């Protein structure tokens, strides 16, 4: 069980609900309580979503039954958005 006031844990809850990792989750404002679930791996790309509501509850059962406070989709985290820019390794001519 992990209680926290960080946005990283809200991202971990979104990841656990999205990827169906069993657990029980509650979030109210910046506070979150997570029993079970998984931390999102940031390799090779960081998980780009977070919870879209300020208050909610959700759970994932071992048989992959998922329920959470109703929302249509996860919110993209603009602070961790993956930039798809390519760098040119050529030396200037």
Backbone bond lengths (Angstrom), bond angles and torsions (degrees), N, CA, C in turn:
res aa  C-N    CA-C-N  psi(-1)  N-CA   C-N-CA  omega(-1)  CA-C   N-CA-C  phi
1 X - - - 1.444 - - 1.524 107.57 -
2 X 1.325 116.02 134.82 1.455 120.48 -179.43 1.530 109.12 -134.89
3 X 1.315 116.06 121.81 1.459 122.25 174.40 1.523 107.34 -107.22
4 X 1.330 116.26 138.56 1.460 118.70 -174.05 1.521 111.20 -155.90
5 X 1.324 114.91 162.83 1.462 122.08 173.33 1.531 110.50 -117.37
6 X 1.329 118.12 25.51 1.468 119.79 -176.66 1.529 111.85 -106.47
7 X 1.316 114.73 152.51 1.469 120.63 177.25 1.520 111.27 -71.70
8 X 1.321 116.92 -21.15 1.463 120.70 178.45 1.527 109.87 -64.94
9 X 1.324 116.98 -37.58 1.459 119.41 178.57 1.525 111.98 -72.00
10 X 1.317 117.93 -31.40 1.478 119.70 173.78 1.523 109.62 -65.19
11 X 1.323 117.22 -35.88 1.459 121.40 176.22 1.533 109.89 -67.83
12 X 1.351 117.43 -38.52 1.466 121.55 178.18 1.525 110.82 -64.22
13 X 1.325 117.60 -37.23 1.469 120.66 176.44 1.522 109.99 -65.55
14 X 1.325 117.53 -46.03 1.468 120.78 178.43 1.527 110.51 -59.23
15 X 1.317 116.78 -43.09 1.467 121.52 179.16 1.530 110.92 -62.99
16 X 1.336 116.93 -44.83 1.460 120.71 -179.24 1.527 111.73 -64.26
17 X 1.334 117.22 -40.72 1.468 120.26 176.97 1.527 110.95 -67.42
18 X 1.315 116.58 -41.49 1.465 121.99 -177.88 1.528 111.90 -67.92
19 X 1.333 117.06 -40.92 1.461 121.35 -176.58 1.535 112.85 -94.61
20 X 1.333 117.58 2.39 1.477 123.87 176.49 1.525 113.54 63.02
21 X 1.340 117.46 45.29 1.458 121.25 172.32 1.530 107.67 -86.73
22 X 1.336 118.77 123.86 1.472 121.11 -176.71 1.522 112.99 -56.55
23 X 1.347 114.69 136.68 1.451 120.26 178.10 1.517 111.36 171.06
24 X 1.327 115.62 175.80 1.457 123.82 178.08 1.523 107.17 -125.28
25 X 1.340 116.83 131.71 1.457 120.99 -170.49 1.529 111.00 -135.27
26 X 1.335 116.37 137.58 1.466 123.00 174.91 1.516 107.62 -134.63
27 X 1.326 117.25 137.10 1.461 120.69 175.31 1.526 109.52 -139.44
28 X 1.324 115.26 135.09 1.464 123.02 178.74 1.519 106.49 -139.36
29 X 1.311 116.75 107.89 1.464 120.66 -176.59 1.517 109.96 61.60
30 X 1.332 117.07 -126.11 1.470 121.15 178.57 1.522 112.93 -86.62
31 X 1.343 117.49 -9.64 1.460 120.92 -179.41 1.527 109.77 -85.00
32 X 1.328 116.10 137.11 1.461 119.85 174.74 1.522 109.48 -140.35
33 X 1.326 114.78 147.03 1.455 123.12 177.61 1.519 106.46 -125.64
34 X 1.315 115.58 123.49 1.469 120.38 -176.66 1.508 109.40 -128.42
35 X 1.328 115.94 120.78 1.459 121.82 174.14 1.520 106.70 -116.71
36 X 1.318 116.47 107.97 1.465 120.86 -174.95 1.512 110.17 94.29
37 X 1.318 116.15 -157.32 1.458 120.78 -179.05 1.514 111.88 75.96
38 X 1.311 116.18 -170.70 1.467 122.98 -177.88 1.519 110.11 -141.41
39 X 1.313 115.29 154.13 1.470 121.61 171.15 1.527 107.81 -78.92
40 X 1.319 118.18 140.59 1.473 118.23 177.16 1.523 111.09 -71.96
41 X 1.304 116.14 135.73 1.457 120.21 175.50 1.518 109.50 -79.46
42 X 1.296 117.25 134.55 1.463 120.58 -178.24 1.520 112.79 -97.21
43 X 1.322 117.58 11.68 1.461 120.48 179.23 1.513 109.57 -117.28
44 X 1.260 123.69 130.84 1.451 126.03 2.13 1.528 113.13 -84.41
45 X 1.345 118.35 -12.49 1.463 121.35 179.69 1.525 109.29 -131.39
46 X 1.337 118.52 144.12 1.463 120.10 177.35 1.532 110.83 -70.78
47 X 1.335 116.65 146.57 1.469 121.19 176.56 1.523 108.04 -66.53
48 X 1.337 118.48 122.12 1.473 120.62 -168.38 1.530 116.23 -91.79
49 X 1.336 120.23 9.27 1.470 120.43 -174.21 1.516 112.24 -120.93
50 X 1.339 115.12 158.48 1.451 122.89 175.11 1.520 107.94 -141.50
51 X 1.331 116.97 179.29 1.459 121.50 -177.93 1.531 110.44 -75.97
52 X 1.340 117.80 136.04 1.458 120.11 -177.23 1.526 114.59 -87.42
53 X 1.331 118.37 -10.51 1.461 121.20 -178.19 1.520 109.94 -111.98
54 X 1.337 116.73 152.75 1.460 119.92 -179.25 1.525 112.23 -85.87
55 X 1.324 117.57 -19.62 1.460 122.15 178.26 1.515 108.32 -131.85
56 X 1.330 116.77 132.94 1.456 117.73 177.84 1.511 113.18 -174.49
57 X 1.320 112.51 172.52 1.454 122.08 178.74 1.521 106.94 -144.60
58 X 1.308 116.42 147.25 1.452 119.76 177.91 1.510 110.99 -159.46
59 X 1.320 115.62 159.91 1.454 119.67 175.95 1.518 109.87 -151.93
60 X 1.316 114.50 155.64 1.466 122.88 173.81 1.523 105.37 -129.00
61 X 1.333 116.36 123.06 1.459 121.04 178.54 1.520 109.72 -88.75
62 X 1.347 117.06 159.24 1.466 119.44 -179.45 1.538 114.24 -58.44
63 X 1.340 118.02 -23.98 1.465 119.86 177.59 1.539 111.75 -85.92
64 X 1.354 116.05 14.86 1.467 125.68 177.33 1.526 114.23 70.17
65 X 1.330 117.63 20.37 1.461 120.76 171.24 1.525 106.77 -76.80
66 X 1.326 116.53 125.73 1.467 122.36 -176.54 1.522 109.38 -120.02
67 X 1.326 116.40 135.32 1.456 121.52 171.56 1.515 107.74 -142.41
68 X 1.323 116.86 141.74 1.462 121.85 174.86 1.505 109.25 -150.93
69 X 1.324 115.54 164.25 1.455 120.81 174.68 1.519 107.65 -49.97
70 X 1.339 117.55 130.64 1.469 119.49 -173.61 1.531 113.91 -58.60
71 X 1.314 115.83 128.20 1.456 124.73 167.56 1.522 106.67 -154.50
72 X 1.312 116.63 153.87 1.463 119.90 -172.60 1.529 113.05 -78.53
73 X 1.325 117.33 -36.37 1.465 119.58 179.82 1.517 110.17 -159.24
74 X 1.332 115.82 160.38 1.454 120.91 176.92 1.524 108.98 -70.91
75 X 1.333 116.51 150.19 1.455 121.90 -178.48 1.529 109.30 -89.97
76 X 1.322 116.40 135.12 1.461 120.38 177.68 1.525 108.74 -71.62
77 X 1.329 115.71 131.60 1.457 122.45 179.24 1.518 108.29 -84.56
78 X 1.327 116.85 106.34 1.466 121.00 -175.24 1.529 112.23 -67.20
79 X 1.331 118.23 -22.90 1.463 120.87 179.43 1.519 112.35 -73.85
80 X 1.331 117.18 -22.03 1.454 120.61 -176.43 1.525 112.09 -120.60
81 X 1.310 117.07 20.32 1.459 120.06 -179.42 1.522 109.66 -64.22
82 X 1.302 114.50 139.17 1.458 119.67 -179.17 1.520 108.50 -82.86
83 X 1.301 115.99 121.30 1.464 120.26 178.06 1.512 108.58 -83.54
84 X 1.308 115.56 129.76 1.467 119.23 -179.16 1.524 109.06 -101.74
85 X 1.324 114.67 63.66 1.457 118.51 178.48 1.517 109.14 -107.45
86 X 1.307 114.97 144.39 1.457 120.76 178.36 1.526 108.18 -107.40
87 X 1.294 115.13 141.02 1.463 118.84 176.94 1.510 109.24 -102.85
88 X 1.270 114.92 145.60 1.458 120.86 179.88 1.529 108.19 -96.03
89 X 1.315 116.62 114.48 1.455 121.26 -176.57 1.526 113.66 -85.37
90 X 1.299 116.40 1.31 1.452 119.35 -179.35 1.520 110.91 -75.68
91 X 1.307 115.72 142.48 1.461 119.97 176.16 1.519 108.92 -76.66
92 X 1.327 116.64 145.36 1.471 118.82 179.42 1.527 110.32 -62.93
93 X 1.329 114.64 143.09 1.465 119.89 -176.82 1.499 112.20 -85.64
